[in-house]
Amino acid sequence: MPTPAPPTLPDDRLTGWRQVEQTTDTPFSIGPVSVTATTVVYEDERLRRTLRAATDIDDRWRFFFASRLAISPATPPSGALRRLVTDRARRGFRDRLRDRGFESPTERGRRTIRIDGTDAEVTAYDATCRLGDLRLSVVGWLAVWPDDAEFLLAGGAYPTAVAASGLEAGDDRGAADSTAALAGELTPDTFRDELFSLIRATR
C-alpha cells in the first residue's frame, strides 16, 4: 500500500511552531481493511522554553498534529467507515495525550465544524499534567473528516491554567512564584483560536 503524503499547512499559519516529528504507521486494521497514517507534529517552542525555565521540566506542553489516513483496499467514505475511523481516532488521541504525560484525559463534548466544504467531527478533552509541585489543566481537541478516499485528522492540546498542588501555607515560595510566572504565559482563548486556525488550514 502506498505511503500517504503528510498533510500540508500554509507556512504563514506555522509561525512560532516547530516541526518535531514525522511518522508513518498502521494505527489499526479490521478484517481486510487496514489503515496507514502519516503524521506530523509541531510544538510551541517558546512556551516549552518558558515552562522549562520555571520548572526544570522539558517537554512539549502545547502541540499540534495532523495525520493523513489511507484506507486499503481503497474504499469510498461511508457512514460506517467514517464512524469506525472517528472512533479509533478518538481512542488514539487519548493514548497520545497519556503518552505525553497528560493524566486522565476525559471527553467533555462533541461538535461539528465545516472544513473546506466538509463536515468534520470535533471532540474536546480535559486532562491534567503534573510539573513537580505544579498542576496544569489541559484542553485537547481532535477533528476527523474525509478527504476524497482518505481521511484527515488534526488537533492538539494546550494548558489553560496552573496551580500549586500539595503545598501548605508557609511552604517555600518557589512553587507560588512559578505558578504566577506560568499563569502569565497562558492565554487559553488565543491557544484555542490558533489551534482551530491550524485545524481548518490542514489539507
Backbone bond lengths (Angstrom), bond angles and torsions (degrees), N, CA, C in turn:
res aa  C-N    CA-C-N  psi(-1)  N-CA   C-N-CA  omega(-1)  CA-C   N-CA-C  phi
1 M - - - 1.460 - - 1.531 109.28 -
2 P 1.353 118.60 131.59 1.467 120.32 179.80 1.526 111.56 -61.46
3 T 1.321 115.38 144.97 1.463 120.37 176.54 1.520 109.56 -73.75
4 P 1.335 118.58 126.98 1.467 119.43 179.16 1.519 111.23 -65.73
5 A 1.331 115.24 144.00 1.463 119.82 177.05 1.520 109.37 -68.07
6 P 1.325 117.94 148.83 1.472 119.02 176.84 1.518 110.38 -66.08
7 P 1.323 117.75 148.72 1.465 120.19 174.26 1.527 110.05 -60.04
8 T 1.318 115.66 155.09 1.460 120.68 179.79 1.522 110.25 -117.47
9 L 1.339 114.92 153.06 1.463 122.54 176.19 1.520 108.34 -140.16
10 P 1.336 117.64 148.19 1.465 119.81 175.70 1.525 110.56 -62.62
11 D 1.328 115.91 140.46 1.464 120.21 -178.13 1.526 112.27 -57.74
12 D 1.348 116.80 -36.01 1.466 117.92 -175.90 1.516 112.48 -68.73
13 R 1.336 117.83 -20.04 1.465 120.19 176.66 1.520 111.91 -79.57
14 L 1.316 117.19 -14.40 1.465 120.87 -175.07 1.522 112.82 -101.53
15 T 1.319 116.79 11.09 1.459 119.79 176.89 1.533 109.75 -60.54
16 G 1.321 116.71 127.23 1.461 121.11 -178.67 1.516 114.10 89.45
17 W 1.335 116.81 -4.86 1.462 121.30 178.46 1.529 109.39 -109.43
18 R 1.325 115.20 148.86 1.464 120.80 178.11 1.519 109.16 -125.94
19 Q 1.340 116.73 128.54 1.461 119.44 176.96 1.524 109.24 -71.75
20 V 1.335 115.55 129.15 1.461 119.96 -176.31 1.523 112.70 -120.57
21 E 1.335 117.54 -12.47 1.462 119.83 -179.75 1.521 109.55 -149.46
22 Q 1.328 115.61 148.41 1.461 122.66 162.57 1.514 106.91 -145.57
23 T 1.323 116.76 119.80 1.456 121.67 -175.08 1.522 110.01 -133.64
24 T 1.326 114.82 156.26 1.463 121.90 171.88 1.516 107.51 -129.99
25 D 1.331 116.35 128.95 1.455 119.83 179.95 1.525 109.38 -150.39
26 T 1.323 115.08 178.77 1.467 122.09 176.40 1.518 107.06 -113.03
27 P 1.345 117.85 94.91 1.463 119.65 -173.65 1.517 114.12 -67.46
28 F 1.353 117.18 -29.54 1.462 118.00 176.82 1.520 109.46 -166.87
29 S 1.329 114.42 161.25 1.463 122.20 172.52 1.514 107.55 -147.10
30 I 1.325 115.47 145.51 1.460 121.66 178.86 1.519 107.38 -136.19
31 G 1.336 116.39 116.45 1.452 119.63 -178.60 1.512 110.22 57.55
32 P 1.335 116.90 -130.13 1.467 119.52 -178.25 1.525 113.64 -79.93
33 V 1.329 117.49 -6.72 1.465 121.32 -175.08 1.529 109.49 -96.31
34 S 1.326 116.58 127.15 1.458 120.76 174.78 1.521 109.19 -127.63
35 V 1.316 115.36 154.99 1.462 122.24 -176.77 1.521 108.64 -123.81
36 T 1.321 116.23 130.41 1.459 122.23 173.28 1.520 108.44 -114.44
37 A 1.321 116.76 133.06 1.464 121.61 -175.65 1.520 110.44 -123.98
38 T 1.320 115.60 134.82 1.462 121.81 168.23 1.520 107.69 -109.95
39 T 1.321 115.91 124.86 1.465 122.05 -171.51 1.521 110.33 -124.97
40 V 1.323 115.52 137.19 1.466 121.67 171.30 1.525 107.95 -117.61
41 V 1.337 116.05 142.17 1.463 122.22 -178.44 1.523 108.39 -126.56
42 Y 1.337 115.14 136.07 1.460 122.10 178.56 1.528 108.81 -123.14
43 E 1.330 116.10 152.50 1.454 120.55 176.98 1.521 110.62 -128.35
44 D 1.332 114.58 154.21 1.461 122.46 171.28 1.525 106.69 -84.29
45 E 1.324 115.87 97.98 1.463 119.85 -172.61 1.529 112.03 -68.56
46 R 1.335 117.01 -34.59 1.470 119.32 -178.62 1.520 110.53 -64.52
47 L 1.338 117.24 -44.80 1.461 119.89 179.35 1.525 110.52 -64.67
48 R 1.318 116.62 -36.44 1.462 119.20 177.91 1.524 110.71 -61.08
49 R 1.339 116.69 -43.82 1.464 119.64 179.12 1.526 111.01 -62.85
50 T 1.334 116.42 -39.61 1.462 120.46 -179.59 1.524 110.80 -63.32
51 L 1.325 116.76 -46.27 1.462 120.36 179.50 1.524 110.90 -65.04
52 R 1.319 116.64 -37.79 1.471 119.50 179.51 1.520 110.77 -64.33
53 A 1.332 117.02 -42.20 1.463 120.23 -179.49 1.520 111.65 -65.45
54 A 1.338 116.69 -33.93 1.462 120.05 -176.06 1.523 113.04 -85.20
55 T 1.342 117.65 -26.42 1.462 119.84 -171.26 1.523 114.01 -124.30
56 D 1.332 117.98 -10.77 1.467 122.59 -173.59 1.521 112.20 64.30
57 I 1.330 118.05 15.13 1.464 122.55 176.74 1.521 107.85 -109.62
58 D 1.330 115.53 127.19 1.465 120.60 -174.45 1.521 109.40 -111.81
59 D 1.325 116.60 109.80 1.457 120.54 178.16 1.517 108.41 -160.24
60 R 1.349 115.88 173.54 1.456 120.47 -179.26 1.525 108.82 -95.65
61 W 1.320 116.34 106.38 1.458 120.40 -175.95 1.523 112.24 -98.27
62 R 1.316 118.10 -19.56 1.462 121.77 173.50 1.522 106.91 -126.37
63 F 1.322 116.32 116.43 1.456 119.16 -176.60 1.523 110.55 -138.23
64 F 1.326 114.49 159.78 1.460 123.18 173.96 1.519 107.58 -132.16
65 F 1.331 116.76 140.38 1.456 119.62 176.13 1.524 109.63 -136.11
66 A 1.320 115.50 157.25 1.462 121.57 174.15 1.519 107.95 -143.81
67 S 1.332 116.35 139.09 1.462 121.99 -178.66 1.525 109.90 -131.56
68 R 1.323 115.37 143.44 1.461 121.26 169.27 1.523 107.63 -111.13
69 L 1.332 116.38 127.01 1.455 122.32 -177.50 1.520 109.39 -109.61
70 A 1.333 116.14 126.91 1.457 122.47 174.72 1.523 108.73 -107.08
71 I 1.330 116.01 134.68 1.459 122.01 -177.62 1.522 109.06 -101.65
72 S 1.329 117.27 134.58 1.454 121.84 176.16 1.531 109.76 -129.42
73 P 1.346 118.30 129.40 1.460 126.27 -3.68 1.526 111.27 -66.65
74 A 1.351 116.38 153.47 1.462 121.15 -178.33 1.520 109.90 -54.40
75 T 1.329 115.33 126.62 1.461 121.69 -175.14 1.516 109.10 -135.23
76 P 1.335 118.48 125.65 1.467 119.07 176.48 1.526 109.85 -59.53
77 P 1.331 117.57 140.42 1.467 119.52 179.12 1.526 111.61 -56.17
78 S 1.311 115.71 132.48 1.466 122.49 176.08 1.515 107.83 -129.02
79 G 1.324 116.22 169.94 1.454 119.34 177.95 1.514 111.93 -58.86
80 A 1.347 116.30 -43.19 1.463 119.99 -178.29 1.525 110.94 -66.71
81 L 1.342 116.69 -43.34 1.462 119.48 -179.75 1.521 110.75 -65.82
82 R 1.318 115.85 -40.15 1.466 119.28 -179.90 1.525 110.81 -63.58
83 R 1.332 116.98 -41.63 1.470 119.44 178.56 1.520 110.79 -63.79
84 L 1.337 116.32 -40.50 1.462 120.22 179.79 1.526 110.96 -63.04
85 V 1.331 116.57 -49.30 1.462 120.31 -178.62 1.529 110.65 -62.74
86 T 1.333 116.39 -42.72 1.465 119.92 -178.94 1.522 111.13 -63.94
87 D 1.332 116.70 -43.61 1.466 120.00 179.42 1.526 111.05 -61.97
88 R 1.324 116.84 -45.85 1.468 119.54 -179.82 1.531 110.98 -67.78
89 A 1.323 116.99 -34.95 1.467 119.65 177.99 1.522 110.72 -64.87
90 R 1.324 117.10 -39.42 1.469 119.77 177.77 1.521 110.93 -62.62
91 R 1.318 116.86 -43.95 1.468 119.35 177.66 1.530 110.79 -61.02
92 G 1.334 114.77 -44.75 1.457 119.00 -179.11 1.520 112.74 -63.53
93 F 1.338 116.82 -36.25 1.460 119.75 -179.72 1.526 110.63 -68.66
94 R 1.331 117.13 -40.43 1.470 119.07 175.51 1.525 110.43 -59.64
95 D 1.329 116.53 -41.90 1.467 119.64 177.50 1.525 110.92 -63.10
96 R 1.339 116.51 -39.53 1.467 120.25 178.94 1.528 110.29 -60.80
97 L 1.331 116.54 -43.01 1.462 119.94 178.84 1.529 110.76 -62.41
98 R 1.323 116.81 -45.29 1.469 119.82 179.20 1.526 110.79 -61.70
99 D 1.334 116.57 -42.29 1.461 120.14 -179.15 1.525 111.75 -61.93
100 R 1.321 117.45 -26.22 1.463 121.36 179.90 1.527 112.09 -90.29
101 G 1.329 116.98 7.33 1.451 120.37 175.46 1.510 114.77 92.17
102 F 1.330 117.85 7.90 1.462 120.91 177.35 1.526 108.81 -84.07
103 E 1.319 115.78 130.22 1.460 121.02 -173.95 1.525 111.39 -95.01
104 S 1.325 115.26 143.51 1.470 123.64 171.44 1.524 113.43 50.52
105 P 1.354 118.55 52.36 1.461 118.44 176.16 1.526 110.46 -62.48
106 T 1.318 115.80 125.28 1.463 122.11 -173.98 1.518 109.61 -128.40
107 E 1.323 116.11 128.61 1.458 119.53 178.21 1.523 109.89 -65.04
108 R 1.333 116.04 134.42 1.462 119.18 -178.90 1.521 113.57 -121.37
109 G 1.333 118.58 -4.48 1.460 118.86 178.64 1.513 112.02 168.59
110 R 1.337 114.39 161.59 1.458 121.38 178.15 1.522 109.18 -133.76
111 R 1.327 115.19 151.29 1.457 120.83 176.95 1.524 108.25 -154.87
112 T 1.315 116.08 171.08 1.461 122.13 177.43 1.518 109.04 -121.56
113 I 1.332 116.67 135.17 1.457 121.39 174.76 1.523 108.23 -127.96
114 R 1.322 116.78 162.34 1.456 122.16 177.58 1.527 109.33 -97.42
115 I 1.326 114.84 129.80 1.460 121.33 175.77 1.521 107.66 -129.52
116 D 1.312 116.06 114.25 1.462 121.43 177.59 1.530 111.00 52.94
117 G 1.341 116.18 42.09 1.456 121.35 176.92 1.512 115.62 80.75
118 T 1.330 118.00 7.47 1.464 122.46 -177.72 1.516 109.79 -123.24
119 D 1.335 116.55 143.18 1.461 120.55 175.37 1.528 110.06 -73.67
120 A 1.322 115.81 129.51 1.465 122.09 175.71 1.521 108.81 -113.34
121 E 1.323 116.11 133.60 1.461 121.80 176.96 1.528 108.58 -84.91
122 V 1.325 116.24 121.08 1.464 121.49 -176.41 1.526 109.26 -114.29
123 T 1.322 116.18 132.61 1.462 122.21 179.39 1.524 108.79 -124.25
124 A 1.335 115.90 135.89 1.466 122.01 179.54 1.526 109.87 -107.41
125 Y 1.333 115.69 147.15 1.460 121.94 -179.34 1.525 110.04 -134.62
126 D 1.313 115.57 146.15 1.460 122.72 169.22 1.525 108.59 -107.78
127 A 1.322 116.43 145.37 1.461 121.34 176.53 1.521 108.28 -155.26
128 T 1.315 116.00 173.73 1.465 121.47 174.70 1.518 108.68 -131.91
129 C 1.321 114.95 164.44 1.460 120.49 -179.99 1.524 108.62 -147.36
130 R 1.329 117.00 129.56 1.462 121.82 178.58 1.521 109.97 -90.30
131 L 1.318 115.40 134.49 1.463 122.63 173.67 1.520 107.06 -128.20
132 G 1.331 116.60 84.09 1.455 119.46 -175.87 1.519 110.25 62.92
133 D 1.345 116.56 -119.44 1.458 121.09 178.76 1.526 112.72 -87.54
134 L 1.318 117.21 7.31 1.461 120.99 -179.20 1.524 110.12 -109.86
135 R 1.316 114.63 154.20 1.463 120.35 175.48 1.522 108.35 -130.48
136 L 1.332 115.01 125.72 1.457 121.15 176.70 1.517 109.95 -97.87
137 S 1.329 116.47 136.03 1.458 121.47 166.16 1.524 107.64 -88.54
138 V 1.327 116.43 137.33 1.463 122.02 -172.76 1.521 109.41 -130.65
139 V 1.330 116.34 142.35 1.461 122.63 172.35 1.522 108.08 -118.80
140 G 1.331 116.49 134.17 1.457 121.87 176.17 1.517 110.84 -120.54
141 W 1.323 116.03 149.59 1.466 122.26 178.33 1.524 109.22 -133.11
142 L 1.340 115.30 141.20 1.463 122.11 176.36 1.518 108.83 -132.50
143 A 1.335 117.11 131.60 1.465 122.56 175.23 1.523 108.90 -120.42
144 V 1.339 116.16 139.01 1.467 122.76 -179.43 1.522 107.94 -133.20
145 W 1.338 116.90 130.68 1.462 118.87 177.22 1.531 110.64 -154.87
146 P 1.352 116.81 151.98 1.461 120.25 178.77 1.519 111.03 -75.91
147 D 1.336 114.84 149.31 1.467 121.63 177.50 1.524 107.01 -138.53
148 D 1.333 116.38 92.74 1.465 122.10 -171.64 1.527 108.68 56.78
149 A 1.334 118.08 -120.89 1.467 120.12 -178.49 1.525 112.07 -92.71
150 E 1.329 117.24 6.08 1.461 121.74 179.43 1.527 109.57 -116.05
151 F 1.321 115.12 -179.18 1.465 121.16 173.79 1.521 108.46 -128.15
152 L 1.324 114.99 149.99 1.456 121.45 173.30 1.520 109.36 -116.36
153 L 1.319 115.51 139.76 1.462 123.19 173.24 1.521 107.34 -122.65
154 A 1.305 116.62 141.42 1.460 120.21 174.25 1.519 108.31 -152.04
155 G 1.315 115.67 149.42 1.463 119.00 179.88 1.510 110.78 172.20
156 G 1.308 114.48 -164.45 1.453 119.74 -179.30 1.509 110.58 168.12
157 A 1.317 115.49 -168.08 1.459 121.20 -179.03 1.516 109.16 -151.57
158 Y 1.334 114.52 156.43 1.464 120.22 -178.79 1.522 109.11 -153.78
159 P 1.339 117.57 150.67 1.468 120.78 177.42 1.521 110.56 -76.18
160 T 1.323 115.87 144.62 1.468 121.03 -179.74 1.518 113.06 -116.02
161 A 1.329 117.80 -24.01 1.466 121.04 -178.35 1.517 108.60 -159.69
162 V 1.340 115.44 158.70 1.458 120.87 178.93 1.519 108.40 -137.72
163 A 1.333 115.76 142.67 1.462 120.77 178.42 1.518 108.63 -145.73
164 A 1.332 116.31 150.68 1.459 121.38 172.79 1.519 108.05 -77.06
165 S 1.319 116.74 140.62 1.460 120.52 -178.84 1.514 110.02 -125.03
166 G 1.324 115.45 143.52 1.455 121.19 174.57 1.510 115.04 70.97
167 L 1.338 117.43 21.38 1.463 119.57 -179.29 1.519 110.58 -107.76
168 E 1.317 116.00 139.94 1.454 121.58 175.62 1.524 109.78 -95.71
169 A 1.307 115.59 160.21 1.466 119.43 176.86 1.519 109.28 -57.14
170 G 1.320 117.29 136.59 1.450 121.89 179.92 1.508 113.98 88.41
171 D 1.349 118.02 -3.17 1.456 120.36 176.18 1.526 110.00 -65.37
172 D 1.320 114.34 168.41 1.468 120.94 179.42 1.524 110.35 -47.98
173 R 1.339 115.23 135.66 1.456 120.34 -177.85 1.524 112.18 -74.63
174 G 1.338 117.57 -5.11 1.460 119.33 -175.78 1.511 112.96 -58.25
175 A 1.341 116.33 -46.71 1.464 119.35 -178.47 1.518 111.10 -64.91
176 A 1.341 116.14 -40.09 1.464 119.38 179.22 1.522 110.89 -63.90
177 D 1.334 116.43 -40.35 1.459 119.70 178.41 1.526 110.79 -65.47
178 S 1.335 116.79 -40.95 1.461 120.19 178.23 1.520 111.01 -64.10
179 T 1.353 115.49 -39.83 1.460 119.46 178.60 1.519 110.84 -59.69
180 A 1.319 116.25 -46.81 1.462 119.97 -179.04 1.527 111.16 -64.17
181 A 1.333 116.52 -41.07 1.464 119.71 -179.25 1.523 111.39 -64.83
182 L 1.335 116.11 -43.06 1.459 119.26 -178.98 1.517 111.67 -70.47
183 A 1.327 116.77 -38.97 1.465 119.77 -179.35 1.523 110.90 -57.67
184 G 1.329 116.18 -34.18 1.455 119.42 179.56 1.513 113.45 -70.16
185 E 1.344 117.19 -16.54 1.463 121.20 179.90 1.524 112.74 -94.05
186 L 1.326 117.64 -9.46 1.462 120.81 -174.20 1.523 110.25 -95.39
187 T 1.316 115.98 119.69 1.471 122.63 177.64 1.526 107.73 -127.39
188 P 1.340 117.65 79.61 1.458 120.71 -171.15 1.520 114.40 -58.69
189 D 1.334 118.01 -37.68 1.465 119.16 179.98 1.526 110.55 -63.75
190 T 1.326 116.27 -42.66 1.466 119.97 177.47 1.519 110.88 -65.92
191 F 1.340 116.86 -43.19 1.464 120.38 177.67 1.525 110.60 -57.06
192 R 1.346 116.63 -44.82 1.466 120.26 -179.00 1.526 110.94 -64.30
193 D 1.329 116.68 -46.70 1.466 119.77 -178.42 1.525 111.02 -61.57
194 E 1.329 116.91 -41.42 1.459 119.80 179.91 1.523 111.08 -67.47
195 L 1.332 117.13 -38.01 1.461 119.84 178.50 1.520 110.74 -63.70
196 F 1.330 117.44 -45.31 1.461 119.36 -179.18 1.523 111.44 -68.79
197 S 1.320 117.75 -30.01 1.461 120.12 173.95 1.526 110.57 -63.08
198 L 1.326 116.91 -41.38 1.458 120.86 177.14 1.523 111.19 -67.02
199 I 1.328 117.09 -43.12 1.463 120.38 179.24 1.524 110.28 -58.51
200 R 1.332 116.95 -48.60 1.473 120.76 -177.75 1.528 112.29 -66.23
201 A 1.340 117.12 -24.39 1.467 120.32 -178.57 1.523 112.99 -87.85
202 T 1.327 117.84 -6.68 1.461 121.48 -176.89 1.525 110.44 -70.65
203 R 1.315 116.43 131.53 1.472 122.21 178.99 1.536 110.13 -132.85
